[in-house]
Amino acid sequence: MGLLGDSLYRAVQGAFTRPIPKSAPAQMRYLVKQLKTTRAVAELLEISQRTVERYVNGQIKRPRPGLATRLEREVTRRWQPNIRARAKQAAATTGGIVIDTRARFGFTAAPGTTDDARMRLITQALPPEYAARLFAAQDQGADEQHLRAIAAEALQDVYFRDRGRRAAGLQVEFTDLDYVDFEL
């Protein structure tokens, strides 16, 4: 994932009602419960089935760094799917999403205007339809460029054009992304 994809993922994680298991044995037990067999977990994490069983039984407590990263990523990906779905649904239907970004914004507009690209810090609430489009694109595996295009269109419509009340012909270019954070 890229900056936008990771930020959308973190925003949804903020809706979790319980913390993710911290210890490797607890994480491994959770994965075994989700995937039903130790063999499936072993294939997912690219380790032996016996190693998975040792973690489940508490015989091994500290994974090597590569395994620890994969283990945490897979547990986080599967943690509280209903809460995650509800948070996305609420943002896509009623609540919308807030974007906080620092990026270079340039414009295509009428000749003679001062629309040179410059770094801007923008915090803007986006309406639910843009949240729905962002989450739908993320769920379909869209790349960073596609997510960036949706975010640029949202900022163009809501922030720069004020929902059609000004700057009708303005086209926004969203480049040199320094950081981006989303909040539900």
C-alpha positions as CSV (number, residue, x, y, z in Angstrom):
1,M,0.0,0.0,0.0
2,G,1.0,3.6,-0.3
3,L,0.4,6.6,1.9
4,L,-3.3,7.0,1.2
5,G,-4.0,3.3,1.5
6,D,-2.2,3.0,4.8
7,S,-3.9,6.1,6.2
8,L,-7.3,4.8,5.3
9,Y,-6.4,1.5,6.9
10,R,-5.3,3.3,10.1
11,A,-8.5,5.4,10.2
12,V,-10.6,2.3,10.3
13,Q,-8.4,0.8,13.0
14,G,-9.3,3.7,15.2
15,A,-12.8,2.2,15.4
16,F,-11.7,-1.0,17.0
17,T,-13.3,-1.7,20.4
18,R,-10.6,-4.0,21.8
19,P,-6.9,-4.0,21.4
20,I,-5.1,-6.5,19.1
21,P,-3.4,-9.3,21.0
22,K,0.1,-8.3,21.9
23,S,2.0,-11.6,22.5
24,A,3.0,-13.8,19.7
25,P,1.3,-16.9,21.2
26,A,-2.0,-15.0,21.6
27,Q,-1.7,-13.7,18.0
28,M,-1.0,-17.2,16.7
29,R,-4.0,-18.6,18.6
30,Y,-6.2,-16.0,17.1
31,L,-5.0,-16.8,13.6
32,V,-5.6,-20.5,14.2
33,K,-9.1,-19.7,15.4
34,Q,-9.8,-17.6,12.3
35,L,-8.3,-20.0,9.7
36,K,-9.4,-23.2,11.6
37,T,-6.2,-25.2,11.1
38,T,-2.5,-24.9,12.1
39,R,-1.6,-25.9,8.5
40,A,-3.4,-22.9,7.0
41,V,-1.7,-20.6,9.4
42,A,1.7,-22.2,8.7
43,E,1.2,-21.7,4.9
44,L,0.0,-18.1,5.5
45,L,3.1,-17.2,7.6
46,E,5.5,-19.4,5.6
47,I,6.6,-21.4,8.6
48,S,6.2,-25.1,9.6
49,Q,3.0,-26.4,11.1
50,R,5.0,-27.6,14.1
51,T,6.3,-24.1,14.8
52,V,2.7,-22.8,14.8
53,E,1.8,-25.5,17.3
54,R,4.7,-24.5,19.5
55,Y,3.5,-20.9,19.5
56,V,-0.1,-22.0,20.3
57,N,1.1,-24.1,23.2
58,G,3.4,-21.3,24.5
59,Q,6.6,-23.2,24.0
60,I,7.9,-20.4,21.8
61,K,7.2,-16.8,22.9
62,R,9.4,-14.5,20.7
63,P,9.3,-14.7,17.0
64,R,12.2,-13.5,14.8
65,P,11.6,-10.0,13.3
66,G,10.4,-11.1,9.9
67,L,7.8,-13.5,11.4
68,A,6.8,-11.0,14.0
69,T,6.0,-8.4,11.2
70,R,4.0,-11.0,9.2
71,L,2.1,-12.2,12.2
72,E,1.1,-8.8,13.4
73,R,0.1,-7.8,9.8
74,E,-2.1,-10.8,9.4
75,V,-3.8,-10.5,12.8
76,T,-4.4,-6.8,12.2
77,R,-5.9,-7.6,8.8
78,R,-8.4,-10.0,10.3
79,W,-9.1,-8.2,13.6
80,Q,-12.8,-7.2,14.3
81,P,-14.1,-7.5,10.7
82,N,-17.7,-6.5,11.7
83,I,-16.5,-3.4,13.5
84,R,-14.4,-2.5,10.5
85,A,-17.3,-2.9,8.2
86,R,-19.6,-0.9,10.4
87,A,-17.1,2.0,10.6
88,K,-16.7,2.0,6.8
89,Q,-20.5,1.9,6.3
90,A,-21.0,4.8,8.7
91,A,-18.4,6.9,7.0
92,A,-19.8,6.0,3.5
93,T,-23.4,6.8,4.4
94,T,-23.7,9.4,7.1
95,G,-20.5,10.6,8.7
96,G,-18.0,11.2,5.9
97,I,-14.3,11.3,6.5
98,V,-11.8,14.0,7.4
99,I,-8.6,14.4,5.4
100,D,-5.5,16.1,6.9
101,T,-2.8,16.5,4.3
102,R,0.3,18.5,3.3
103,A,0.9,18.3,-0.4
104,R,1.7,20.4,-3.4
105,F,-1.4,21.7,-5.1
106,G,-1.4,23.3,-8.5
107,F,-4.2,24.3,-10.7
108,T,-5.3,24.3,-14.3
109,A,-7.3,27.5,-14.8
110,A,-7.8,30.5,-17.1
111,P,-4.6,32.1,-18.4
112,G,-3.2,35.0,-16.4
113,T,-4.2,33.6,-13.0
114,T,-1.7,32.9,-10.2
115,D,-2.1,29.2,-10.0
116,D,1.4,28.1,-9.5
117,A,1.8,24.9,-7.5
118,R,2.7,25.4,-3.8
119,M,2.7,23.3,-0.6
120,R,-0.5,23.6,1.3
121,L,-1.7,22.2,4.6
122,I,-5.3,21.3,4.4
123,T,-7.7,19.7,6.9
124,Q,-11.1,19.2,5.3
125,A,-14.2,17.1,6.1
126,L,-15.2,15.2,3.0
127,P,-18.9,14.1,2.4
128,P,-19.9,10.5,2.6
129,E,-19.9,9.9,-1.2
130,Y,-16.1,10.5,-1.3
131,A,-15.6,8.2,1.7
132,A,-17.6,5.5,0.0
133,R,-15.5,5.9,-3.2
134,L,-12.2,5.8,-1.3
135,F,-13.2,2.7,0.7
136,A,-14.6,0.9,-2.4
137,A,-11.5,1.6,-4.4
138,Q,-9.3,0.4,-1.5
139,D,-11.4,-2.8,-1.2
140,Q,-11.0,-3.5,-4.9
141,G,-7.2,-3.2,-4.6
142,A,-6.8,0.2,-6.3
143,D,-3.3,1.5,-6.5
144,E,-2.0,4.7,-4.9
145,Q,-2.5,6.8,-8.0
146,H,-6.2,5.9,-8.1
147,L,-6.7,6.7,-4.4
148,R,-4.8,10.0,-4.9
149,A,-7.1,10.9,-7.9
150,I,-10.2,10.3,-5.8
151,A,-8.8,12.4,-2.9
152,A,-7.8,15.2,-5.4
153,E,-11.3,15.2,-6.9
154,A,-12.8,15.4,-3.4
155,L,-10.6,18.3,-2.3
156,Q,-11.2,20.0,-5.7
157,D,-14.9,19.8,-5.2
158,V,-15.2,20.5,-1.5
159,Y,-12.3,22.8,-0.6
160,F,-11.3,24.6,-3.8
161,R,-14.7,24.8,-5.6
162,D,-16.8,25.0,-2.5
163,R,-19.3,22.4,-3.8
164,G,-19.8,24.3,-7.1
165,R,-20.2,27.8,-5.6
166,R,-16.9,29.2,-7.0
167,A,-14.0,28.5,-9.4
168,A,-16.1,26.4,-11.8
169,G,-13.3,25.6,-14.3
170,L,-10.6,24.8,-11.8
171,Q,-8.8,21.5,-12.1
172,V,-6.6,20.5,-9.1
173,E,-3.3,18.7,-9.3
174,F,-2.4,16.8,-6.1
175,T,1.4,16.1,-6.2
176,D,4.4,15.8,-3.8
177,L,2.4,14.3,-1.0
178,D,4.2,15.0,2.2
179,Y,1.7,13.2,4.6
180,V,-1.9,12.4,4.7
181,D,-4.1,11.2,7.6
182,F,-7.8,10.2,7.5
183,E,-10.1,10.2,10.4
184,L,-13.6,8.8,10.6
